[in-house]
Amino acid sequence: MGKDGELRKGDRVAWSSHGSEAVGTVTRKITRRTRAAGRTVDASPEAPQYEVVSEKSGRTAVHRPEALHRKPGRS
């Protein structure tokens, strides 16, 4: 996590997924409307979203920063 508390590429994070905790790595910060993880992501510089890859499944997902919680260590 950066000095300002913002997530960065390579940060290890956790999020809630189907009633349990998923853990993965931030792969990029999305700051504009784009396609990611099989869907359209409506992000902006004021409301960024983060693309993450699950450690368990290897699948890609996109989440708002408030849904992600930093975990110790970097991948």
PDB file of N, CA, C, O and CB in Angstrom:
ATOM      1  N   MET A   1       0.849  -1.162   0.000  1.00  0.00           N
ATOM      2  CA  MET A   1       0.000   0.000   0.000  1.00  0.00           C
ATOM      3  C   MET A   1       0.899   1.230   0.000  1.00  0.00           C
ATOM      4  O   MET A   1       1.920   1.266   0.688  1.00  0.00           O
ATOM      5  CB  MET A   1      -0.969  -0.005   1.218  1.00  0.00           C
ATOM      6  N   GLY A   2       0.523   2.206  -0.755  1.00  0.00           N
ATOM      7  CA  GLY A   2       1.305   3.424  -0.842  1.00  0.00           C
ATOM      8  C   GLY A   2       1.268   4.218   0.453  1.00  0.00           C
ATOM      9  O   GLY A   2       0.495   3.919   1.364  1.00  0.00           O
ATOM     10  N   LYS A   3       2.116   5.232   0.517  1.00  0.00           N
ATOM     11  CA  LYS A   3       2.184   6.067   1.717  1.00  0.00           C
ATOM     12  C   LYS A   3       0.848   6.731   2.030  1.00  0.00           C
ATOM     13  O   LYS A   3       0.532   6.984   3.192  1.00  0.00           O
ATOM     14  CB  LYS A   3       3.257   7.130   1.552  1.00  0.00           C
ATOM     15  N   ASP A   4       0.065   7.011   0.993  1.00  0.00           N
ATOM     16  CA  ASP A   4      -1.221   7.678   1.187  1.00  0.00           C
ATOM     17  C   ASP A   4      -2.346   6.700   1.507  1.00  0.00           C
ATOM     18  O   ASP A   4      -3.505   7.106   1.596  1.00  0.00           O
ATOM     19  CB  ASP A   4      -1.578   8.474  -0.046  1.00  0.00           C
ATOM     20  N   GLY A   5      -2.025   5.414   1.682  1.00  0.00           N
ATOM     21  CA  GLY A   5      -3.034   4.416   2.006  1.00  0.00           C
ATOM     22  C   GLY A   5      -3.690   3.786   0.791  1.00  0.00           C
ATOM     23  O   GLY A   5      -4.557   2.923   0.929  1.00  0.00           O
ATOM     24  N   GLU A   6      -3.285   4.210  -0.393  1.00  0.00           N
ATOM     25  CA  GLU A   6      -3.870   3.693  -1.626  1.00  0.00           C
ATOM     26  C   GLU A   6      -3.235   2.353  -1.996  1.00  0.00           C
ATOM     27  O   GLU A   6      -2.035   2.154  -1.806  1.00  0.00           O
ATOM     28  CB  GLU A   6      -3.695   4.706  -2.776  1.00  0.00           C
ATOM     29  N   LEU A   7      -4.038   1.446  -2.519  1.00  0.00           N
ATOM     30  CA  LEU A   7      -3.525   0.150  -2.956  1.00  0.00           C
ATOM     31  C   LEU A   7      -2.671   0.326  -4.206  1.00  0.00           C
ATOM     32  O   LEU A   7      -2.901   1.229  -5.010  1.00  0.00           O
ATOM     33  CB  LEU A   7      -4.683  -0.837  -3.226  1.00  0.00           C
ATOM     34  N   ARG A   8      -1.681  -0.553  -4.358  1.00  0.00           N
ATOM     35  CA  ARG A   8      -0.799  -0.515  -5.524  1.00  0.00           C
ATOM     36  C   ARG A   8      -0.693  -1.907  -6.128  1.00  0.00           C
ATOM     37  O   ARG A   8      -1.006  -2.905  -5.479  1.00  0.00           O
ATOM     38  CB  ARG A   8       0.603   0.021  -5.144  1.00  0.00           C
ATOM     39  N   LYS A   9      -0.248  -1.959  -7.374  1.00  0.00           N
ATOM     40  CA  LYS A   9      -0.002  -3.228  -8.049  1.00  0.00           C
ATOM     41  C   LYS A   9       0.954  -4.058  -7.186  1.00  0.00           C
ATOM     42  O   LYS A   9       1.979  -3.563  -6.717  1.00  0.00           O
ATOM     43  CB  LYS A   9       0.586  -3.000  -9.486  1.00  0.00           C
ATOM     44  N   GLY A  10       0.597  -5.327  -6.987  1.00  0.00           N
ATOM     45  CA  GLY A  10       1.423  -6.221  -6.179  1.00  0.00           C
ATOM     46  C   GLY A  10       0.979  -6.349  -4.736  1.00  0.00           C
ATOM     47  O   GLY A  10       1.416  -7.266  -4.041  1.00  0.00           O
ATOM     48  N   ASP A  11       0.116  -5.448  -4.263  1.00  0.00           N
ATOM     49  CA  ASP A  11      -0.382  -5.551  -2.888  1.00  0.00           C
ATOM     50  C   ASP A  11      -1.244  -6.797  -2.736  1.00  0.00           C
ATOM     51  O   ASP A  11      -2.031  -7.134  -3.620  1.00  0.00           O
ATOM     52  CB  ASP A  11      -1.187  -4.289  -2.499  1.00  0.00           C
ATOM     53  N   ARG A  12      -1.086  -7.475  -1.606  1.00  0.00           N
ATOM     54  CA  ARG A  12      -1.888  -8.659  -1.287  1.00  0.00           C
ATOM     55  C   ARG A  12      -3.126  -8.195  -0.533  1.00  0.00           C
ATOM     56  O   ARG A  12      -3.025  -7.490   0.471  1.00  0.00           O
ATOM     57  CB  ARG A  12      -1.069  -9.706  -0.442  1.00  0.00           C
ATOM     58  N   VAL A  13      -4.293  -8.595  -1.025  1.00  0.00           N
ATOM     59  CA  VAL A  13      -5.557  -8.124  -0.457  1.00  0.00           C
ATOM     60  C   VAL A  13      -6.528  -9.282  -0.245  1.00  0.00           C
ATOM     61  O   VAL A  13      -6.341 -10.376  -0.778  1.00  0.00           O
ATOM     62  CB  VAL A  13      -6.191  -7.064  -1.368  1.00  0.00           C
ATOM     63  N   ALA A  14      -7.568  -9.016   0.545  1.00  0.00           N
ATOM     64  CA  ALA A  14      -8.641  -9.989   0.773  1.00  0.00           C
ATOM     65  C   ALA A  14      -9.965  -9.294   0.522  1.00  0.00           C
ATOM     66  O   ALA A  14     -10.076  -8.074   0.648  1.00  0.00           O
ATOM     67  CB  ALA A  14      -8.585 -10.584   2.223  1.00  0.00           C
ATOM     68  N   TRP A  15     -10.985 -10.096   0.159  1.00  0.00           N
ATOM     69  CA  TRP A  15     -12.333  -9.581  -0.056  1.00  0.00           C
ATOM     70  C   TRP A  15     -13.323 -10.694   0.220  1.00  0.00           C
ATOM     71  O   TRP A  15     -12.967 -11.872   0.212  1.00  0.00           O
ATOM     72  CB  TRP A  15     -12.507  -9.028  -1.499  1.00  0.00           C
ATOM     73  N   SER A  16     -14.553 -10.317   0.461  1.00  0.00           N
ATOM     74  CA  SER A  16     -15.611 -11.276   0.729  1.00  0.00           C
ATOM     75  C   SER A  16     -16.104 -11.858  -0.592  1.00  0.00           C
ATOM     76  O   SER A  16     -16.405 -11.122  -1.531  1.00  0.00           O
ATOM     77  CB  SER A  16     -16.774 -10.614   1.513  1.00  0.00           C
ATOM     78  N   SER A  17     -16.182 -13.184  -0.655  1.00  0.00           N
ATOM     79  CA  SER A  17     -16.624 -13.862  -1.867  1.00  0.00           C
ATOM     80  C   SER A  17     -17.501 -15.048  -1.489  1.00  0.00           C
ATOM     81  O   SER A  17     -17.015 -16.044  -0.955  1.00  0.00           O
ATOM     82  CB  SER A  17     -15.414 -14.323  -2.719  1.00  0.00           C
ATOM     83  N   HIS A  18     -18.784 -14.935  -1.767  1.00  0.00           N
ATOM     84  CA  HIS A  18     -19.737 -16.020  -1.509  1.00  0.00           C
ATOM     85  C   HIS A  18     -19.677 -16.508  -0.065  1.00  0.00           C
ATOM     86  O   HIS A  18     -19.677 -17.712   0.194  1.00  0.00           O
ATOM     87  CB  HIS A  18     -19.470 -17.183  -2.451  1.00  0.00           C
ATOM     88  N   GLY A  19     -19.626 -15.573   0.863  1.00  0.00           N
ATOM     89  CA  GLY A  19     -19.672 -15.914   2.275  1.00  0.00           C
ATOM     90  C   GLY A  19     -18.352 -16.294   2.907  1.00  0.00           C
ATOM     91  O   GLY A  19     -18.305 -16.576   4.104  1.00  0.00           O
ATOM     92  N   SER A  20     -17.277 -16.309   2.136  1.00  0.00           N
ATOM     93  CA  SER A  20     -15.971 -16.596   2.713  1.00  0.00           C
ATOM     94  C   SER A  20     -14.977 -15.537   2.248  1.00  0.00           C
ATOM     95  O   SER A  20     -15.317 -14.650   1.465  1.00  0.00           O
ATOM     96  CB  SER A  20     -15.489 -18.021   2.319  1.00  0.00           C
ATOM     97  N   GLU A  21     -13.759 -15.641   2.734  1.00  0.00           N
ATOM     98  CA  GLU A  21     -12.739 -14.661   2.376  1.00  0.00           C
ATOM     99  C   GLU A  21     -11.886 -15.177   1.227  1.00  0.00           C
ATOM    100  O   GLU A  21     -11.375 -16.296   1.281  1.00  0.00           O
ATOM    101  CB  GLU A  21     -11.857 -14.330   3.588  1.00  0.00           C
ATOM    102  N   ALA A  22     -11.732 -14.370   0.195  1.00  0.00           N
ATOM    103  CA  ALA A  22     -10.831 -14.672  -0.915  1.00  0.00           C
ATOM    104  C   ALA A  22      -9.597 -13.796  -0.754  1.00  0.00           C
ATOM    105  O   ALA A  22      -9.686 -12.667  -0.272  1.00  0.00           O
ATOM    106  CB  ALA A  22     -11.524 -14.434  -2.309  1.00  0.00           C
ATOM    107  N   VAL A  23      -8.445 -14.322  -1.161  1.00  0.00           N
ATOM    108  CA  VAL A  23      -7.184 -13.591  -1.062  1.00  0.00           C
ATOM    109  C   VAL A  23      -6.541 -13.567  -2.433  1.00  0.00           C
ATOM    110  O   VAL A  23      -6.587 -14.552  -3.169  1.00  0.00           O
ATOM    111  CB  VAL A  23      -6.229 -14.234  -0.008  1.00  0.00           C
ATOM    112  N   GLY A  24      -5.939 -12.436  -2.774  1.00  0.00           N
ATOM    113  CA  GLY A  24      -5.288 -12.325  -4.068  1.00  0.00           C
ATOM    114  C   GLY A  24      -4.376 -11.120  -4.129  1.00  0.00           C
ATOM    115  O   GLY A  24      -4.018 -10.531  -3.109  1.00  0.00           O
ATOM    116  N   THR A  25      -4.006 -10.763  -5.360  1.00  0.00           N
ATOM    117  CA  THR A  25      -3.043  -9.704  -5.606  1.00  0.00           C
ATOM    118  C   THR A  25      -3.631  -8.650  -6.525  1.00  0.00           C
ATOM    119  O   THR A  25      -4.295  -8.977  -7.509  1.00  0.00           O
ATOM    120  CB  THR A  25      -1.764 -10.273  -6.203  1.00  0.00           C
ATOM    121  N   VAL A  26      -3.389  -7.385  -6.208  1.00  0.00           N
ATOM    122  CA  VAL A  26      -3.806  -6.283  -7.077  1.00  0.00           C
ATOM    123  C   VAL A  26      -2.945  -6.314  -8.337  1.00  0.00           C
ATOM    124  O   VAL A  26      -1.717  -6.341  -8.255  1.00  0.00           O
ATOM    125  CB  VAL A  26      -3.683  -4.899  -6.345  1.00  0.00           C
ATOM    126  N   THR A  27      -3.594  -6.311  -9.508  1.00  0.00           N
ATOM    127  CA  THR A  27      -2.852  -6.293 -10.764  1.00  0.00           C
ATOM    128  C   THR A  27      -2.866  -4.931 -11.430  1.00  0.00           C
ATOM    129  O   THR A  27      -1.945  -4.595 -12.175  1.00  0.00           O
ATOM    130  CB  THR A  27      -3.415  -7.317 -11.707  1.00  0.00           C
ATOM    131  N   ARG A  28      -3.912  -4.132 -11.166  1.00  0.00           N
ATOM    132  CA  ARG A  28      -3.932  -2.768 -11.707  1.00  0.00           C
ATOM    133  C   ARG A  28      -5.046  -1.950 -11.080  1.00  0.00           C
ATOM    134  O   ARG A  28      -6.042  -2.476 -10.581  1.00  0.00           O
ATOM    135  CB  ARG A  28      -4.097  -2.794 -13.229  1.00  0.00           C
ATOM    136  N   LYS A  29      -4.836  -0.641 -11.126  1.00  0.00           N
ATOM    137  CA  LYS A  29      -5.843   0.331 -10.697  1.00  0.00           C
ATOM    138  C   LYS A  29      -6.560   0.801 -11.961  1.00  0.00           C
ATOM    139  O   LYS A  29      -5.916   1.172 -12.942  1.00  0.00           O
ATOM    140  CB  LYS A  29      -5.195   1.549  -9.900  1.00  0.00           C
ATOM    141  N   ILE A  30      -7.877   0.786 -11.935  1.00  0.00           N
ATOM    142  CA  ILE A  30      -8.673   1.198 -13.093  1.00  0.00           C
ATOM    143  C   ILE A  30      -9.285   2.559 -12.783  1.00  0.00           C
ATOM    144  O   ILE A  30      -9.971   2.727 -11.774  1.00  0.00           O
ATOM    145  CB  ILE A  30      -9.786   0.139 -13.434  1.00  0.00           C
ATOM    146  N   THR A  31      -9.029   3.536 -13.666  1.00  0.00           N
ATOM    147  CA  THR A  31      -9.505   4.900 -13.419  1.00  0.00           C
ATOM    148  C   THR A  31     -10.348   5.450 -14.566  1.00  0.00           C
ATOM    149  O   THR A  31     -10.597   6.654 -14.630  1.00  0.00           O
ATOM    150  CB  THR A  31      -8.328   5.817 -13.176  1.00  0.00           C
ATOM    151  N   ARG A  32     -10.787   4.580 -15.469  1.00  0.00           N
ATOM    152  CA  ARG A  32     -11.681   5.019 -16.547  1.00  0.00           C
ATOM    153  C   ARG A  32     -12.572   3.852 -16.941  1.00  0.00           C
ATOM    154  O   ARG A  32     -12.287   2.703 -16.606  1.00  0.00           O
ATOM    155  CB  ARG A  32     -10.873   5.545 -17.782  1.00  0.00           C
ATOM    156  N   ARG A  33     -13.640   4.148 -17.648  1.00  0.00           N
ATOM    157  CA  ARG A  33     -14.567   3.107 -18.095  1.00  0.00           C
ATOM    158  C   ARG A  33     -13.825   2.172 -19.050  1.00  0.00           C
ATOM    159  O   ARG A  33     -13.237   2.612 -20.038  1.00  0.00           O
ATOM    160  CB  ARG A  33     -15.830   3.732 -18.789  1.00  0.00           C
ATOM    161  N   THR A  34     -13.863   0.886 -18.743  1.00  0.00           N
ATOM    162  CA  THR A  34     -13.144  -0.095 -19.550  1.00  0.00           C
ATOM    163  C   THR A  34     -13.747  -1.473 -19.318  1.00  0.00           C
ATOM    164  O   THR A  34     -14.611  -1.642 -18.457  1.00  0.00           O
ATOM    165  CB  THR A  34     -11.629  -0.094 -19.210  1.00  0.00           C
ATOM    166  N   ARG A  35     -13.295  -2.453 -20.083  1.00  0.00           N
ATOM    167  CA  ARG A  35     -13.704  -3.841 -19.865  1.00  0.00           C
ATOM    168  C   ARG A  35     -12.606  -4.546 -19.091  1.00  0.00           C
ATOM    169  O   ARG A  35     -11.424  -4.442 -19.419  1.00  0.00           O
ATOM    170  CB  ARG A  35     -13.992  -4.573 -21.217  1.00  0.00           C
ATOM    171  N   ALA A  36     -13.020  -5.266 -18.055  1.00  0.00           N
ATOM    172  CA  ALA A  36     -12.082  -6.033 -17.240  1.00  0.00           C
ATOM    173  C   ALA A  36     -12.855  -7.148 -16.565  1.00  0.00           C
ATOM    174  O   ALA A  36     -14.018  -6.972 -16.202  1.00  0.00           O
ATOM    175  CB  ALA A  36     -11.359  -5.130 -16.187  1.00  0.00           C
ATOM    176  N   ALA A  37     -12.219  -8.288 -16.397  1.00  0.00           N
ATOM    177  CA  ALA A  37     -12.823  -9.440 -15.719  1.00  0.00           C
ATOM    178  C   ALA A  37     -14.161  -9.817 -16.349  1.00  0.00           C
ATOM    179  O   ALA A  37     -15.075 -10.260 -15.654  1.00  0.00           O
ATOM    180  CB  ALA A  37     -13.013  -9.141 -14.227  1.00  0.00           C
ATOM    181  N   GLY A  38     -14.274  -9.641 -17.659  1.00  0.00           N
ATOM    182  CA  GLY A  38     -15.470 -10.060 -18.377  1.00  0.00           C
ATOM    183  C   GLY A  38     -16.664  -9.133 -18.254  1.00  0.00           C
ATOM    184  O   GLY A  38     -17.781  -9.521 -18.593  1.00  0.00           O
ATOM    185  N   ARG A  39     -16.450  -7.911 -17.774  1.00  0.00           N
ATOM    186  CA  ARG A  39     -17.568  -6.975 -17.647  1.00  0.00           C
ATOM    187  C   ARG A  39     -17.080  -5.551 -17.871  1.00  0.00           C
ATOM    188  O   ARG A  39     -15.877  -5.290 -17.884  1.00  0.00           O
ATOM    189  CB  ARG A  39     -18.240  -7.103 -16.260  1.00  0.00           C
ATOM    190  N   THR A  40     -18.025  -4.634 -18.047  1.00  0.00           N
ATOM    191  CA  THR A  40     -17.690  -3.224 -18.164  1.00  0.00           C
ATOM    192  C   THR A  40     -17.539  -2.638 -16.766  1.00  0.00           C
ATOM    193  O   THR A  40     -18.420  -2.785 -15.918  1.00  0.00           O
ATOM    194  CB  THR A  40     -18.769  -2.457 -18.976  1.00  0.00           C
ATOM    195  N   VAL A  41     -16.423  -1.978 -16.540  1.00  0.00           N
ATOM    196  CA  VAL A  41     -16.129  -1.365 -15.250  1.00  0.00           C
ATOM    197  C   VAL A  41     -16.290   0.140 -15.409  1.00  0.00           C
ATOM    198  O   VAL A  41     -15.616   0.756 -16.235  1.00  0.00           O
ATOM    199  CB  VAL A  41     -14.685  -1.737 -14.747  1.00  0.00           C
ATOM    200  N   ASP A  42     -17.170   0.727 -14.631  1.00  0.00           N
ATOM    201  CA  ASP A  42     -17.450   2.158 -14.710  1.00  0.00           C
ATOM    202  C   ASP A  42     -16.656   2.880 -13.625  1.00  0.00           C
ATOM    203  O   ASP A  42     -17.207   3.287 -12.603  1.00  0.00           O
ATOM    204  CB  ASP A  42     -18.977   2.440 -14.561  1.00  0.00           C
ATOM    205  N   ALA A  43     -15.353   3.033 -13.861  1.00  0.00           N
ATOM    206  CA  ALA A  43     -14.464   3.663 -12.888  1.00  0.00           C
ATOM    207  C   ALA A  43     -14.071   5.055 -13.374  1.00  0.00           C
ATOM    208  O   ALA A  43     -14.267   5.402 -14.538  1.00  0.00           O
ATOM    209  CB  ALA A  43     -13.202   2.794 -12.649  1.00  0.00           C
ATOM    210  N   SER A  44     -13.515   5.840 -12.461  1.00  0.00           N
ATOM    211  CA  SER A  44     -13.023   7.177 -12.792  1.00  0.00           C
ATOM    212  C   SER A  44     -11.878   7.496 -11.832  1.00  0.00           C
ATOM    213  O   SER A  44     -11.677   6.772 -10.857  1.00  0.00           O
ATOM    214  CB  SER A  44     -14.172   8.259 -12.699  1.00  0.00           C
ATOM    215  N   PRO A  45     -11.121   8.573 -12.091  1.00  0.00           N
ATOM    216  CA  PRO A  45     -10.067   8.946 -11.140  1.00  0.00           C
ATOM    217  C   PRO A  45     -10.622   9.227  -9.740  1.00  0.00           C
ATOM    218  O   PRO A  45      -9.945   8.977  -8.742  1.00  0.00           O
ATOM    219  CB  PRO A  45      -9.315  10.174 -11.650  1.00  0.00           C
ATOM    220  N   GLU A  46     -11.841   9.741  -9.666  1.00  0.00           N
ATOM    221  CA  GLU A  46     -12.461  10.029  -8.372  1.00  0.00           C
ATOM    222  C   GLU A  46     -13.035   8.777  -7.712  1.00  0.00           C
ATOM    223  O   GLU A  46     -13.182   8.733  -6.491  1.00  0.00           O
ATOM    224  CB  GLU A  46     -13.557  11.064  -8.542  1.00  0.00           C
ATOM    225  N   ALA A  47     -13.357   7.767  -8.509  1.00  0.00           N
ATOM    226  CA  ALA A  47     -13.943   6.515  -8.004  1.00  0.00           C
ATOM    227  C   ALA A  47     -13.250   5.331  -8.677  1.00  0.00           C
ATOM    228  O   ALA A  47     -13.857   4.639  -9.494  1.00  0.00           O
ATOM    229  CB  ALA A  47     -15.490   6.471  -8.263  1.00  0.00           C
ATOM    230  N   PRO A  48     -11.973   5.097  -8.333  1.00  0.00           N
ATOM    231  CA  PRO A  48     -11.238   4.007  -8.976  1.00  0.00           C
ATOM    232  C   PRO A  48     -11.721   2.636  -8.518  1.00  0.00           C
ATOM    233  O   PRO A  48     -12.371   2.503  -7.481  1.00  0.00           O
ATOM    234  CB  PRO A  48      -9.754   4.145  -8.695  1.00  0.00           C
ATOM    235  N   GLN A  49     -11.392   1.624  -9.308  1.00  0.00           N
ATOM    236  CA  GLN A  49     -11.620   0.240  -8.927  1.00  0.00           C
ATOM    237  C   GLN A  49     -10.313  -0.508  -9.161  1.00  0.00           C
ATOM    238  O   GLN A  49      -9.427  -0.025  -9.867  1.00  0.00           O
ATOM    239  CB  GLN A  49     -12.811  -0.402  -9.737  1.00  0.00           C
ATOM    240  N   TYR A  50     -10.202  -1.691  -8.564  1.00  0.00           N
ATOM    241  CA  TYR A  50      -8.961  -2.452  -8.639  1.00  0.00           C
ATOM    242  C   TYR A  50      -9.205  -3.838  -9.220  1.00  0.00           C
ATOM    243  O   TYR A  50     -10.128  -4.544  -8.813  1.00  0.00           O
ATOM    244  CB  TYR A  50      -8.320  -2.565  -7.257  1.00  0.00           C
ATOM    245  N   GLU A  51      -8.365  -4.213 -10.172  1.00  0.00           N
ATOM    246  CA  GLU A  51      -8.396  -5.564 -10.723  1.00  0.00           C
ATOM    247  C   GLU A  51      -7.502  -6.426  -9.835  1.00  0.00           C
ATOM    248  O   GLU A  51      -6.368  -6.053  -9.534  1.00  0.00           O
ATOM    249  CB  GLU A  51      -7.922  -5.595 -12.235  1.00  0.00           C
ATOM    250  N   VAL A  52      -8.020  -7.576  -9.422  1.00  0.00           N
ATOM    251  CA  VAL A  52      -7.286  -8.490  -8.551  1.00  0.00           C
ATOM    252  C   VAL A  52      -7.324  -9.897  -9.141  1.00  0.00           C
ATOM    253  O   VAL A  52      -8.237 -10.246  -9.889  1.00  0.00           O
ATOM    254  CB  VAL A  52      -7.877  -8.482  -7.116  1.00  0.00           C
ATOM    255  N   VAL A  53      -6.317 -10.699  -8.791  1.00  0.00           N
ATOM    256  CA  VAL A  53      -6.269 -12.098  -9.206  1.00  0.00           C
ATOM    257  C   VAL A  53      -6.290 -12.952  -7.952  1.00  0.00           C
ATOM    258  O   VAL A  53      -5.479 -12.757  -7.046  1.00  0.00           O
ATOM    259  CB  VAL A  53      -5.002 -12.402 -10.079  1.00  0.00           C
ATOM    260  N   SER A  54      -7.216 -13.898  -7.900  1.00  0.00           N
ATOM    261  CA  SER A  54      -7.364 -14.783  -6.751  1.00  0.00           C
ATOM    262  C   SER A  54      -6.196 -15.758  -6.661  1.00  0.00           C
ATOM    263  O   SER A  54      -5.805 -16.356  -7.664  1.00  0.00           O
ATOM    264  CB  SER A  54      -8.685 -15.549  -6.833  1.00  0.00           C
ATOM    265  N   GLU A  55      -5.636 -15.920  -5.459  1.00  0.00           N
ATOM    266  CA  GLU A  55      -4.564 -16.897  -5.241  1.00  0.00           C
ATOM    267  C   GLU A  55      -5.079 -18.318  -5.413  1.00  0.00           C
ATOM    268  O   GLU A  55      -4.360 -19.185  -5.909  1.00  0.00           O
ATOM    269  CB  GLU A  55      -3.954 -16.726  -3.844  1.00  0.00           C
ATOM    270  N   LYS A  56      -6.302 -18.555  -5.013  1.00  0.00           N
ATOM    271  CA  LYS A  56      -6.862 -19.908  -5.036  1.00  0.00           C
ATOM    272  C   LYS A  56      -7.256 -20.352  -6.440  1.00  0.00           C
ATOM    273  O   LYS A  56      -6.874 -21.436  -6.882  1.00  0.00           O
ATOM    274  CB  LYS A  56      -8.068 -19.984  -4.125  1.00  0.00           C
ATOM    275  N   SER A  57      -8.020 -19.515  -7.140  1.00  0.00           N
ATOM    276  CA  SER A  57      -8.561 -19.928  -8.441  1.00  0.00           C
ATOM    277  C   SER A  57      -7.794 -19.388  -9.636  1.00  0.00           C
ATOM    278  O   SER A  57      -7.887 -19.938 -10.733  1.00  0.00           O
ATOM    279  CB  SER A  57      -9.980 -19.495  -8.548  1.00  0.00           C
ATOM    280  N   GLY A  58      -7.029 -18.308  -9.432  1.00  0.00           N
ATOM    281  CA  GLY A  58      -6.336 -17.673 -10.545  1.00  0.00           C
ATOM    282  C   GLY A  58      -7.241 -16.798 -11.395  1.00  0.00           C
ATOM    283  O   GLY A  58      -6.805 -16.247 -12.405  1.00  0.00           O
ATOM    284  N   ARG A  59      -8.491 -16.669 -10.994  1.00  0.00           N
ATOM    285  CA  ARG A  59      -9.449 -15.860 -11.753  1.00  0.00           C
ATOM    286  C   ARG A  59      -9.300 -14.384 -11.416  1.00  0.00           C
ATOM    287  O   ARG A  59      -8.849 -14.011 -10.333  1.00  0.00           O
ATOM    288  CB  ARG A  59     -10.886 -16.321 -11.472  1.00  0.00           C
ATOM    289  N   THR A  60      -9.691 -13.557 -12.379  1.00  0.00           N
ATOM    290  CA  THR A  60      -9.620 -12.108 -12.235  1.00  0.00           C
ATOM    291  C   THR A  60     -10.966 -11.561 -11.790  1.00  0.00           C
ATOM    292  O   THR A  60     -12.015 -12.036 -12.226  1.00  0.00           O
ATOM    293  CB  THR A  60      -9.181 -11.450 -13.554  1.00  0.00           C
ATOM    294  N   ALA A  61     -10.929 -10.560 -10.921  1.00  0.00           N
ATOM    295  CA  ALA A  61     -12.135  -9.873 -10.458  1.00  0.00           C
ATOM    296  C   ALA A  61     -11.822  -8.389 -10.349  1.00  0.00           C
ATOM    297  O   ALA A  61     -10.657  -7.992 -10.332  1.00  0.00           O
ATOM    298  CB  ALA A  61     -12.634 -10.447  -9.086  1.00  0.00           C
ATOM    299  N   VAL A  62     -12.863  -7.576 -10.275  1.00  0.00           N
ATOM    300  CA  VAL A  62     -12.703  -6.131 -10.093  1.00  0.00           C
ATOM    301  C   VAL A  62     -13.533  -5.709  -8.887  1.00  0.00           C
ATOM    302  O   VAL A  62     -14.696  -6.091  -8.756  1.00  0.00           O
ATOM    303  CB  VAL A  62     -13.135  -5.339 -11.381  1.00  0.00           C
ATOM    304  N   HIS A  63     -12.919  -4.910  -8.002  1.00  0.00           N
ATOM    305  CA  HIS A  63     -13.598  -4.473  -6.785  1.00  0.00           C
ATOM    306  C   HIS A  63     -13.337  -3.003  -6.506  1.00  0.00           C
ATOM    307  O   HIS A  63     -12.310  -2.450  -6.901  1.00  0.00           O
ATOM    308  CB  HIS A  63     -13.154  -5.314  -5.595  1.00  0.00           C
ATOM    309  N   ARG A  64     -14.282  -2.385  -5.821  1.00  0.00           N
ATOM    310  CA  ARG A  64     -14.090  -1.025  -5.312  1.00  0.00           C
ATOM    311  C   ARG A  64     -13.108  -1.100  -4.143  1.00  0.00           C
ATOM    312  O   ARG A  64     -13.014  -2.136  -3.484  1.00  0.00           O
ATOM    313  CB  ARG A  64     -15.461  -0.372  -4.869  1.00  0.00           C
ATOM    314  N   PRO A  65     -12.379  -0.020  -3.879  1.00  0.00           N
ATOM    315  CA  PRO A  65     -11.373  -0.068  -2.805  1.00  0.00           C
ATOM    316  C   PRO A  65     -11.948  -0.404  -1.433  1.00  0.00           C
ATOM    317  O   PRO A  65     -11.274  -1.041  -0.624  1.00  0.00           O
ATOM    318  CB  PRO A  65     -10.662   1.251  -2.723  1.00  0.00           C
ATOM    319  N   GLU A  66     -13.180   0.013  -1.159  1.00  0.00           N
ATOM    320  CA  GLU A  66     -13.754  -0.268   0.162  1.00  0.00           C
ATOM    321  C   GLU A  66     -14.057  -1.751   0.372  1.00  0.00           C
ATOM    322  O   GLU A  66     -14.268  -2.175   1.508  1.00  0.00           O
ATOM    323  CB  GLU A  66     -15.024   0.536   0.352  1.00  0.00           C
ATOM    324  N   ALA A  67     -14.083  -2.542  -0.694  1.00  0.00           N
ATOM    325  CA  ALA A  67     -14.332  -3.982  -0.577  1.00  0.00           C
ATOM    326  C   ALA A  67     -13.046  -4.770  -0.339  1.00  0.00           C
ATOM    327  O   ALA A  67     -13.095  -5.956  -0.013  1.00  0.00           O
ATOM    328  CB  ALA A  67     -15.022  -4.497  -1.833  1.00  0.00           C
ATOM    329  N   LEU A  68     -11.895  -4.114  -0.500  1.00  0.00           N
ATOM    330  CA  LEU A  68     -10.603  -4.786  -0.368  1.00  0.00           C
ATOM    331  C   LEU A  68      -9.939  -4.428   0.955  1.00  0.00           C
ATOM    332  O   LEU A  68      -9.995  -3.284   1.406  1.00  0.00           O
ATOM    333  CB  LEU A  68      -9.682  -4.417  -1.537  1.00  0.00           C
ATOM    334  N   HIS A  69      -9.313  -5.424   1.564  1.00  0.00           N
ATOM    335  CA  HIS A  69      -8.607  -5.235   2.830  1.00  0.00           C
ATOM    336  C   HIS A  69      -7.194  -5.765   2.658  1.00  0.00           C
ATOM    337  O   HIS A  69      -7.001  -6.908   2.244  1.00  0.00           O
ATOM    338  CB  HIS A  69      -9.343  -5.953   4.016  1.00  0.00           C
ATOM    339  N   ARG A  70      -6.217  -4.945   2.973  1.00  0.00           N
ATOM    340  CA  ARG A  70      -4.819  -5.332   2.792  1.00  0.00           C
ATOM    341  C   ARG A  70      -4.451  -6.487   3.722  1.00  0.00           C
ATOM    342  O   ARG A  70      -4.832  -6.507   4.893  1.00  0.00           O
ATOM    343  CB  ARG A  70      -3.891  -4.131   3.044  1.00  0.00           C
ATOM    344  N   LYS A  71      -3.701  -7.450   3.176  1.00  0.00           N
ATOM    345  CA  LYS A  71      -3.198  -8.592   3.938  1.00  0.00           C
ATOM    346  C   LYS A  71      -1.681  -8.445   4.052  1.00  0.00           C
ATOM    347  O   LYS A  71      -1.064  -7.804   3.202  1.00  0.00           O
ATOM    348  CB  LYS A  71      -3.591  -9.960   3.258  1.00  0.00           C
ATOM    349  N   PRO A  72      -1.077  -9.022   5.078  1.00  0.00           N
ATOM    350  CA  PRO A  72       0.380  -8.950   5.209  1.00  0.00           C
ATOM    351  C   PRO A  72       1.081  -9.616   4.027  1.00  0.00           C
ATOM    352  O   PRO A  72       0.599 -10.608   3.480  1.00  0.00           O
ATOM    353  CB  PRO A  72       0.826  -9.605   6.517  1.00  0.00           C
ATOM    354  N   GLY A  73       2.215  -9.061   3.649  1.00  0.00           N
ATOM    355  CA  GLY A  73       3.040  -9.632   2.593  1.00  0.00           C
ATOM    356  C   GLY A  73       2.657  -9.152   1.215  1.00  0.00           C
ATOM    357  O   GLY A  73       1.580  -8.597   1.000  1.00  0.00           O
ATOM    358  N   ARG A  74       3.568  -9.380   0.283  1.00  0.00           N
ATOM    359  CA  ARG A  74       3.338  -9.050  -1.125  1.00  0.00           C
ATOM    360  C   ARG A  74       3.524 -10.325  -1.919  1.00  0.00           C
ATOM    361  O   ARG A  74       4.323 -11.188  -1.558  1.00  0.00           O
ATOM    362  CB  ARG A  74       4.306  -7.915  -1.631  1.00  0.00           C
ATOM    363  N   SER A  75       2.778 -10.433  -3.002  1.00  0.00           N
ATOM    364  CA  SER A  75       2.884 -11.624  -3.847  1.00  0.00           C
ATOM    365  C   SER A  75       4.043 -11.508  -4.791  1.00  0.00           C
ATOM    366  O   SER A  75       4.289 -12.418  -5.582  1.00  0.00           O
ATOM    367  CB  SER A  75       1.605 -11.851  -4.629  1.00  0.00           C
TER     368      SER A  75
END
